[in-house]
Amino acid sequence: MKLAVEMAVMELDDEISAVAVGEDSAKFHGMLRLNETAAEIIKMLAEDTTPEKIHKALCEKYNDSTPDEIGKLLADFLNQLNAEGLLKI
């Protein structure tokens, strides 16, 4: 699983966004407004990975949340990306 389009993550005025770059900007014209965790997920999805690897990395970083909480939020976010056609599964 990875992003279907190449995206750049940037921070401007305390807001994090992701936009399609290069030739992929013709495929996706929008911009994603992200929180810090979503930006980390987008960066991990730049390379081929699995939901399990992302989940493990997030659990290690955010040990104040339960694995189930992280898993639900991750699944919701991946489903949103997939619905927008932004994931290759």
Summary of the structure (lengths in Angstrom):
residues: 89
radius of gyration: 12.9
end to end distance: 4.4
largest distance: 39.7
contacts: 229
relative contact order: 0.20
helix: 47%
strand: 22%
